[in-house]
Amino acid sequence: MAPSHPEIVQGRLDLRGWNFATSQPLALNGQWEFHPSVWLANNNKDTDTLSSDSTYLSVPENWASSLSPHKASNYGYGSYRLRIQIDPDENRIYSLRLNSISSASELFINGRLLAQSGIPADSGNQYSPKNVPYTASFTVNSNEIDLIIQVANFLNPSSGGIDRSITFGSLAAVNKETNFSIGAQLSVCLVLFLHAVYAFVLYIFGVRQKALFYFTMLNLCSIMSVLIVDDKMLLAWFPINYEWEVKINNWSYLGTALFLLIYVKQLLLPRAKIRFVQVYVWLCLVYFILILFAPANLLYELNNLNIFMVSLPFLIAPVIAWQAVRRGEPDAIFIFLGMIGFLNNMLLSIPKEIGWSHAVYYPMDLVISFFVFATYWFKSYLRSSAQTAKLADQLVKADKLKDDFLVNTSHELRNPLHGILTIAQTIMDNEDKDQLSNKENMKLLISVGKRMSYLLNDLLDLTRLRENRIRLHMTPISVQTITSGIISMTRVLAEGKPLQLNNQIPEKFPLVIADENRLIQILFNLLHNAMKFTDEGSITVSAHEKDGFAYIHVSDTGIGMDKETSRTIFLPYEQGPFEHFNPSGGIGLGLSICKQLVELHGGTISVSSAPGEGSTFIFSLRLADISAPELMKTAMLAHPETAAAQATASVDIPEPYYVADRPSILAVDDDPTNLSILVGALSLDHYDIVTAISGQEALSLLNSREWDLVITDVMMPRMSGYELCLAIRERFTAAELPVLLLTARARTEDLEAGFQAGANDYVMKPVEPMELKSRVKALTALRKSVSDKMRMEAAWLQAQIKPHFLFNTLNSVASLSDFDTARMRKLIEAFSQYLRASFANRNLERIVPLEVELELVRSYLYIEKERFEERLQVIWEIDKFDSLMLPPLSIQPLVENAVRHGVLRQVSGVEVQIRITNHVQFAMISIIDNGAGMNTETLQRVLEQPKDTKGGIGLPNTHRRLKQLYGEGLTISSELYKGTTVTFIVPLSHK
């Protein structure tokens, strides 16, 4: 503030006795004479007394109320007058500094024009506006200074007259104050320019951070705002007219506000999309264009809008900075302090602008603001440097891991390739010498190739995870069902280890939200990892629920691991220090892939282990919202024992009906919806389809009829598709009853498990109808061709009348012709009946009436009875049946076998008993003889298909056909020298 001095009262100031040499310049604030619409300097009348229109006006102050009392307009002209009484001193040089007078002014001292800004006039057409600070120096010979300032304003509607303090003092004092103010402003501009330069250089040559560009523009706009206000040095340096002064002034302040806001937002909220900021930026762009084309008087009319637009960022940016400080953002406190400096600069400039303060230019708050902004950048640089050093250290470690990875990968690929080459060379060297050895080598070759395939699959998955190319298809899934299938698959691949695999997850465990394919991959990797490091003992999968998550445990009794290994086990290529225990090798990707897949599901994975005590891996998955109706339905479908009663009501599965000429398909899936889709895809017009919702139900249906194909899902509760396939293969070969697997994955290990379990083919889910129909058609055609082959084989066998049987029969006819022609005619009649039955087309049918089969048996036995007479005794025990159908040539080969191995091997002959008993649900057919019998070794191989044509194939053929039709073949019991009993069962419900 200016020092205390006498006040200006009624246009007069008494400075007699004032020491100008030692005092600072004083502000000429007070009551000045004001003469509206009068040019005092050009008026020759006595002006010692005020005219009727004249008044006293406080300076600095807007002149509207005094210039136009009735309409309060700032447009017009007038004269200010102040008389200053001083001590006479001809050598003293006085100086006046006029900072801002809107919008043209002339300075007169004792009637003499000393300086001016613009050209004042009494009309808008004649005057030239300009508002540039100026200084006037003078000397006086009298004891009074008559100071007159003539002012005109026809452009600025919001301000007129002397609106800033005028300073008066000695020339040295005024120049000192002026130079200090200008120097301070230039210093600030220099500091801001240096900040702008280094920020722009960093932006151009360094990292292209948008915040650096915004910081550069903020500095440049701030420099412009400093140069266009206060001493207005920009107007002194360049010939800028008044209108462009107004435009540049508006641009500089609006630009400062705009770039300050987006600079703070880019620093503290770089990824956030703040609607207000976006709207504000667009409004500023529109306002920038408006400033460019609008005249100065319109810009003055929009002054309040301009103030509002400029003030908003100065109020909002500190709030953003303070929120960042509260969030703990690194170094956000510096941004907040800088914003406080900006706000303080704006608040301090207000009293100065309205004339409440005569303080010289005060740059410290603005300098401090940009200093703390620069500190933020330097702190960021230091933090980035430290982070760079840390990353460099990590890069060195990663480079070492890469080298280790390349070494391990090269080792893992080189060894199998070397093994392949060695095995191939061995096979070539052993060509046609040792077929068994070559077969074992080929198995080893396939095993080595699969190992390489697993390795490449892991590498591909890791790449997809890093590139975020894996998309999850989240659905409600039963963990118990998935685990059952995975355990079945790993049990098939267990390679004979004495391991017990346990699924202890309850069947009614809640559903989880997961991608079925990826959940299978997670569980398979964990179980496979447990199997690698567990030579014997058990691997158990269990689960519990807590806080909306399911926690699945995979525990083993293997070698375990130490704490250091536990901390790094989920990192890529990490295998632990116990790798020498693991003969299967690997490059350490399985557990890393597990971790990333679990986290992709929104869960976590951890491990607890100790050396020698096994390991337990625990991962979490979010539980499905079972309160939702659609998930309630899915939950019931996941537990077929509770859903079976409702499956028919909830899912429309057409009722199957049996047609003999159509292939019979047994479809197995625990989800009735999938069964309905399957039935719809295959169409009941072409196939006879029966559905089952569990593996156990499917096994119970196997004996109900002759099946041409089984289609089963892999992942089912209690009994998986793999286990069902193994159970089917215990009774049927792959040709006798094909199995088609429906699987969600087509990875090598899944397909290998399916084929090892005995599957013929597989289809990926979701099922493509055309692919499904094609594969079903091929498999049912295979089944039909095999079935036809076996029937034709039986018919061919019967048609091949053995030469010795024909020769013996003709001998019998010749012998009887000599002494008993009646018996001869009966024998010839029986022989002709035998030949007709042996060559009949009905032998190619699937089933025939019992009477047809017995007719052939009776003809055969009559012929043999005539030949062997008392050495062959036949006992018939046949119950009554309404209708009994059975495969053709099913009893006759058994009777012939009993006769040949009884009569020909025993001198005493044989007794053959043919017993057919009715057990209501089924008929039991037994052929009993007291012949030579068989030892245990012969009994074990009697039903095997002979590899050459020397042995008989009648019994194996009959056995296979019965097994194919009824699920059970021949049952043979025999004791050496005591006889043999051959039995088979025909269901009476079979149609």
HUVENPE-V601648 format. One record per helix or strand of 2 or more residues. SS is the DSSP state (H for helix, E for strand). FROM is the first residue (numbers start at 1). LEN is the number of residues. Records with the same first field share a line. If there is no record, write none. Layout:
SS: FROM-LEN  FROM-LEN
This chain:
E: 8-2  12-3  26-2  30-7  55-5  76-10  94-5  101-2  104-6  112-6  134-5  144-10  161-2  166-5  475-3  498-6  512-3  536-11  549-8  605-5  615-9  663-6  687-6  709-5  738-6  761-4  848-2  872-7  885-2  910-9  922-8  971-5  979-9
H: 40-3  64-4  171-35  210-19  233-5  242-27  275-19  296-6  303-25  332-22  364-66  435-32  479-14  516-17  563-6  579-3  590-11  629-10  640-11  672-11  695-10  721-9  748-10  769-31  803-17  821-18  841-4  850-22  892-12  936-6  954-13
